Amino acid sequence: MQTTLAIGLAIGMGAIGAGIAIGLGASQAYAAIGRNPEAEPLIRTNFLIGLAVSESVIVFTLVVSFLLLQRLP
């Protein structure tokens, strides 16, 4: 019971946190491109790197949930 709750919380909190990070990053990137269109290639590159890091958090929570699932009796 407690382990299944931990699995659900791990996936849920990881997805919520990454979703918020991706949304904030995208809004700031679009605002920066709107203010300075000449810097768009650099902004896009940095945004994609940040996006990859945020997505890796989701993958990490999935791995943690699988590890917790292995501990179920």
N, CA, C and O atoms as a GROMACS GRO file, in nm:
protein
  292
    1MET      N    1   0.082  -0.120   0.000
    1MET     CA    2   0.000   0.000   0.000
    1MET      C    3   0.086   0.126   0.000
    1MET      O    4   0.066   0.215  -0.082
    2GLN      N    5   0.182   0.133   0.091
    2GLN     CA    6   0.266   0.252   0.100
    2GLN      C    7   0.356   0.265  -0.021
    2GLN      O    8   0.385   0.376  -0.067
    3THR      N    9   0.401   0.151  -0.073
    3THR     CA   10   0.490   0.156  -0.189
    3THR      C   11   0.415   0.201  -0.313
    3THR      O   12   0.469   0.277  -0.393
    4THR      N   13   0.292   0.157  -0.329
    4THR     CA   14   0.215   0.201  -0.445
    4THR      C   15   0.183   0.350  -0.436
    4THR      O   16   0.179   0.418  -0.538
    5LEU      N   17   0.161   0.399  -0.317
    5LEU     CA   18   0.141   0.542  -0.298
    5LEU      C   19   0.268   0.618  -0.334
    5LEU      O   20   0.262   0.724  -0.397
    6ALA      N   21   0.383   0.566  -0.294
    6ALA     CA   22   0.510   0.630  -0.326
    6ALA      C   23   0.535   0.631  -0.477
    6ALA      O   24   0.588   0.728  -0.531
    7ILE      N   25   0.497   0.523  -0.544
    7ILE     CA   26   0.513   0.517  -0.690
    7ILE      C   27   0.425   0.623  -0.757
    7ILE      O   28   0.471   0.695  -0.845
    8GLY      N   29   0.302   0.632  -0.714
    8GLY     CA   30   0.212   0.731  -0.771
    8GLY      C   31   0.258   0.873  -0.746
    8GLY      O   32   0.251   0.958  -0.835
    9LEU      N   33   0.306   0.900  -0.626
    9LEU     CA   34   0.356   1.034  -0.595
    9LEU      C   35   0.483   1.066  -0.673
    9LEU      O   36   0.502   1.180  -0.717
   10ALA      N   37   0.570   0.967  -0.692
   10ALA     CA   38   0.694   0.991  -0.766
   10ALA      C   39   0.664   1.029  -0.910
   10ALA      O   40   0.721   1.125  -0.962
   11ILE      N   41   0.576   0.955  -0.973
   11ILE     CA   42   0.542   0.986  -1.112
   11ILE      C   43   0.466   1.119  -1.122
   11ILE      O   44   0.496   1.201  -1.209
   12GLY      N   45   0.370   1.138  -1.034
   12GLY     CA   46   0.290   1.260  -1.038
   12GLY      C   47   0.368   1.386  -1.011
   12GLY      O   48   0.356   1.484  -1.085
   13MET      N   49   0.448   1.385  -0.907
   13MET     CA   50   0.526   1.505  -0.874
   13MET      C   51   0.633   1.532  -0.980
   13MET      O   52   0.660   1.648  -1.012
   14GLY      N   53   0.692   1.427  -1.032
   14GLY     CA   54   0.792   1.446  -1.137
   14GLY      C   55   0.730   1.505  -1.263
   14GLY      O   56   0.789   1.594  -1.325
   15ALA      N   57   0.613   1.458  -1.300
   15ALA     CA   58   0.547   1.509  -1.420
   15ALA      C   59   0.498   1.652  -1.399
   15ALA      O   60   0.508   1.734  -1.490
   16ILE      N   61   0.446   1.682  -1.282
   16ILE     CA   62   0.399   1.818  -1.255
   16ILE      C   63   0.516   1.916  -1.255
   16ILE      O   64   0.508   2.023  -1.315
   17GLY      N   65   0.624   1.879  -1.189
   17GLY     CA   66   0.741   1.968  -1.184
   17GLY      C   67   0.801   1.991  -1.321
   17GLY      O   68   0.835   2.105  -1.355
   18ALA      N   69   0.814   1.887  -1.398
   18ALA     CA   70   0.870   1.902  -1.533
   18ALA      C   71   0.775   1.981  -1.624
   18ALA      O   72   0.821   2.060  -1.706
   19GLY      N   73   0.647   1.960  -1.610
   19GLY     CA   74   0.550   2.035  -1.689
   19GLY      C   75   0.555   2.184  -1.660
   19GLY      O   76   0.550   2.266  -1.752
   20ILE      N   77   0.566   2.218  -1.534
   20ILE     CA   78   0.578   2.360  -1.497
   20ILE      C   79   0.708   2.419  -1.551
   20ILE      O   80   0.709   2.530  -1.604
   21ALA      N   81   0.817   2.344  -1.539
   21ALA     CA   82   0.946   2.393  -1.588
   21ALA      C   83   0.944   2.414  -1.739
   21ALA      O   84   0.998   2.513  -1.789
   22ILE      N   85   0.885   2.321  -1.812
   22ILE     CA   86   0.878   2.334  -1.957
   22ILE      C   87   0.791   2.454  -1.996
   22ILE      O   88   0.827   2.530  -2.087
   23GLY      N   89   0.679   2.471  -1.930
   23GLY     CA   90   0.591   2.584  -1.960
   23GLY      C   91   0.656   2.718  -1.932
   23GLY      O   92   0.646   2.810  -2.014
   24LEU      N   93   0.722   2.730  -1.818
   24LEU     CA   94   0.790   2.856  -1.786
   24LEU      C   95   0.905   2.882  -1.881
   24LEU      O   96   0.926   2.996  -1.924
   25GLY      N   97   0.979   2.778  -1.914
   25GLY     CA   98   1.091   2.795  -2.006
   25GLY      C   99   1.045   2.838  -2.144
   25GLY      O  100   1.106   2.925  -2.206
   26ALA      N  101   0.938   2.777  -2.192
   26ALA     CA  102   0.886   2.812  -2.325
   26ALA      C  103   0.836   2.957  -2.326
   26ALA      O  104   0.862   3.030  -2.421
   27SER      N  105   0.764   2.996  -2.223
   27SER     CA  106   0.712   3.133  -2.221
   27SER      C  107   0.825   3.235  -2.218
   27SER      O  108   0.817   3.339  -2.284
   28GLN      N  109   0.929   3.208  -2.141
   28GLN     CA  110   1.041   3.300  -2.135
   28GLN      C  111   1.120   3.302  -2.266
   28GLN      O  112   1.168   3.407  -2.308
   29ALA      N  113   1.134   3.187  -2.329
   29ALA     CA  114   1.205   3.181  -2.458
   29ALA      C  115   1.130   3.260  -2.564
   29ALA      O  116   1.191   3.335  -2.640
   30TYR      N  117   0.997   3.243  -2.571
   30TYR     CA  118   0.919   3.316  -2.670
   30TYR      C  119   0.921   3.466  -2.642
   30TYR      O  120   0.925   3.547  -2.736
   31ALA      N  121   0.919   3.504  -2.516
   31ALA     CA  122   0.926   3.647  -2.482
   31ALA      C  123   1.062   3.704  -2.522
   31ALA      O  124   1.070   3.816  -2.572
   32ALA      N  125   1.169   3.628  -2.499
   32ALA     CA  126   1.303   3.675  -2.536
   32ALA      C  127   1.318   3.686  -2.687
   32ALA      O  128   1.379   3.781  -2.736
   33ILE      N  129   1.263   3.592  -2.761
   33ILE     CA  130   1.268   3.600  -2.907
   33ILE      C  131   1.187   3.718  -2.958
   33ILE      O  132   1.225   3.783  -3.055
   34GLY      N  133   1.076   3.747  -2.892
   34GLY     CA  134   0.996   3.863  -2.930
   34GLY      C  135   1.069   3.994  -2.906
   34GLY      O  136   1.053   4.089  -2.983
   35ARG      N  137   1.148   4.000  -2.801
   35ARG     CA  138   1.222   4.122  -2.772
   35ARG      C  139   1.346   4.137  -2.859
   35ARG      O  140   1.384   4.248  -2.895
   36ASN      N  141   1.409   4.023  -2.894
   36ASN     CA  142   1.534   4.028  -2.968
   36ASN      C  143   1.535   3.917  -3.074
   36ASN      O  144   1.593   3.811  -3.051
   37PRO      N  145   1.472   3.941  -3.189
   37PRO     CA  146   1.462   3.834  -3.290
   37PRO      C  147   1.596   3.790  -3.347
   37PRO      O  148   1.609   3.678  -3.395
   38GLU      N  149   1.697   3.876  -3.342
   38GLU     CA  150   1.827   3.840  -3.398
   38GLU      C  151   1.895   3.731  -3.316
   38GLU      O  152   1.979   3.656  -3.368
   39ALA      N  153   1.861   3.721  -3.189
   39ALA     CA  154   1.923   3.621  -3.100
   39ALA      C  155   1.846   3.489  -3.099
   39ALA      O  156   1.871   3.405  -3.013
   40GLU      N  157   1.754   3.471  -3.192
   40GLU     CA  158   1.668   3.352  -3.192
   40GLU      C  159   1.744   3.220  -3.200
   40GLU      O  160   1.707   3.126  -3.129
   41PRO      N  161   1.850   3.207  -3.282
   41PRO     CA  162   1.920   3.077  -3.284
   41PRO      C  163   1.984   3.041  -3.149
   41PRO      O  164   1.978   2.925  -3.108
   42LEU      N  165   2.042   3.136  -3.082
   42LEU     CA  166   2.104   3.111  -2.953
   42LEU      C  167   1.999   3.080  -2.846
   42LEU      O  168   2.017   2.991  -2.764
   43ILE      N  169   1.891   3.154  -2.849
   43ILE     CA  170   1.782   3.130  -2.752
   43ILE      C  171   1.721   2.992  -2.775
   43ILE      O  172   1.693   2.920  -2.679
   44ARG      N  173   1.701   2.956  -2.901
   44ARG     CA  174   1.642   2.826  -2.932
   44ARG      C  175   1.732   2.712  -2.885
   44ARG      O  176   1.684   2.614  -2.829
   45THR      N  177   1.863   2.726  -2.907
   45THR     CA  178   1.957   2.623  -2.864
   45THR      C  179   1.954   2.605  -2.713
   45THR      O  180   1.946   2.493  -2.664
   46ASN      N  181   1.959   2.715  -2.641
   46ASN     CA  182   1.955   2.707  -2.495
   46ASN      C  183   1.822   2.654  -2.444
   46ASN      O  184   1.817   2.581  -2.345
   47PHE      N  185   1.713   2.690  -2.512
   47PHE     CA  186   1.582   2.640  -2.472
   47PHE      C  187   1.573   2.489  -2.492
   47PHE      O  188   1.519   2.418  -2.406
   48LEU      N  189   1.626   2.439  -2.603
   48LEU     CA  190   1.620   2.294  -2.628
   48LEU      C  191   1.705   2.217  -2.528
   48LEU      O  192   1.668   2.106  -2.490
   49ILE      N  193   1.818   2.273  -2.486
   49ILE     CA  194   1.899   2.208  -2.383
   49ILE      C  195   1.822   2.203  -2.252
   49ILE      O  196   1.820   2.100  -2.185
   50GLY      N  197   1.758   2.313  -2.214
   50GLY     CA  198   1.677   2.315  -2.093
   50GLY      C  199   1.559   2.221  -2.101
   50GLY      O  200   1.521   2.160  -2.002
   51LEU      N  201   1.500   2.210  -2.220
   51LEU     CA  202   1.388   2.118  -2.240
   51LEU      C  203   1.433   1.974  -2.220
   51LEU      O  204   1.362   1.894  -2.159
   52ALA      N  205   1.550   1.940  -2.271
   52ALA     CA  206   1.602   1.805  -2.254
   52ALA      C  207   1.628   1.773  -2.107
   52ALA      O  208   1.602   1.661  -2.062
   53VAL      N  209   1.679   1.870  -2.033
   53VAL     CA  210   1.704   1.849  -1.890
   53VAL      C  211   1.572   1.828  -1.816
   53VAL      O  212   1.562   1.742  -1.729
   54SER      N  213   1.471   1.906  -1.850
   54SER     CA  214   1.340   1.891  -1.785
   54SER      C  215   1.278   1.756  -1.818
   54SER      O  216   1.216   1.693  -1.732
   55GLU      N  217   1.292   1.712  -1.941
   55GLU     CA  218   1.238   1.582  -1.979
   55GLU      C  219   1.313   1.468  -1.910
   55GLU      O  220   1.254   1.364  -1.882
   56SER      N  221   1.440   1.488  -1.883
   56SER     CA  222   1.516   1.382  -1.815
   56SER      C  223   1.466   1.362  -1.673
   56SER      O  224   1.480   1.253  -1.618
   57VAL      N  225   1.408   1.465  -1.613
   57VAL     CA  226   1.350   1.451  -1.480
   57VAL      C  227   1.233   1.352  -1.484
   57VAL      O  228   1.216   1.271  -1.393
   58ILE      N  229   1.153   1.359  -1.590
   58ILE     CA  230   1.041   1.267  -1.603
   58ILE      C  231   1.092   1.124  -1.619
   58ILE      O  232   1.037   1.032  -1.558
   59VAL      N  233   1.194   1.106  -1.699
   59VAL     CA  234   1.251   0.972  -1.717
   59VAL      C  235   1.309   0.921  -1.585
   59VAL      O  236   1.296   0.803  -1.553
   60PHE      N  237   1.373   1.009  -1.510
   60PHE     CA  238   1.430   0.970  -1.381
   60PHE      C  239   1.320   0.925  -1.285
   60PHE      O  240   1.338   0.826  -1.213
   61THR      N  241   1.208   0.996  -1.282
   61THR     CA  242   1.099   0.954  -1.193
   61THR      C  243   1.039   0.821  -1.238
   61THR      O  244   0.995   0.742  -1.154
   62LEU      N  245   1.038   0.796  -1.368
   62LEU     CA  246   0.989   0.668  -1.416
   62LEU      C  247   1.082   0.555  -1.371
   62LEU      O  248   1.035   0.448  -1.332
   63VAL      N  249   1.212   0.578  -1.376
   63VAL     CA  250   1.308   0.477  -1.329
   63VAL      C  251   1.292   0.453  -1.179
   63VAL      O  252   1.296   0.339  -1.134
   64VAL      N  253   1.273   0.560  -1.103
   64VAL     CA  254   1.254   0.545  -0.959
   64VAL      C  255   1.126   0.467  -0.930
   64VAL      O  256   1.124   0.383  -0.840
   65SER      N  257   1.021   0.493  -1.007
   65SER     CA  258   0.897   0.420  -0.984
   65SER      C  259   0.913   0.272  -1.017
   65SER      O  260   0.856   0.188  -0.949
   66PHE      N  261   0.989   0.240  -1.122
   66PHE     CA  262   1.014   0.099  -1.152
   66PHE      C  263   1.096   0.033  -1.041
   66PHE      O  264   1.072  -0.083  -1.007
   67LEU      N  265   1.191   0.106  -0.987
   67LEU     CA  266   1.270   0.050  -0.877
   67LEU      C  267   1.183   0.027  -0.753
   67LEU      O  268   1.199  -0.073  -0.683
   68LEU      N  269   1.092   0.119  -0.726
   68LEU     CA  270   1.001   0.100  -0.614
   68LEU      C  271   0.905  -0.015  -0.640
   68LEU      O  272   0.868  -0.088  -0.548
   69LEU      N  273   0.866  -0.031  -0.766
   69LEU     CA  274   0.776  -0.140  -0.801
   69LEU      C  275   0.841  -0.277  -0.778
   69LEU      O  276   0.773  -0.373  -0.743
   70GLN      N  277   0.971  -0.285  -0.795
   70GLN     CA  278   1.043  -0.411  -0.771
   70GLN      C  279   1.044  -0.447  -0.623
   70GLN      O  280   1.061  -0.564  -0.588
   71ARG      N  281   1.026  -0.349  -0.537
   71ARG     CA  282   1.026  -0.374  -0.392
   71ARG      C  283   0.892  -0.422  -0.341
   71ARG      O  284   0.881  -0.459  -0.224
   72LEU      N  285   0.790  -0.423  -0.426
   72LEU     CA  286   0.660  -0.471  -0.381
   72LEU      C  287   0.667  -0.619  -0.346
   72LEU      O  288   0.733  -0.697  -0.415
   73PRO      N  289   0.599  -0.658  -0.238
   73PRO     CA  290   0.602  -0.801  -0.200
   73PRO      C  291   0.521  -0.888  -0.291
   73PRO      O  292   0.514  -1.009  -0.272
   0.00000   0.00000   0.00000
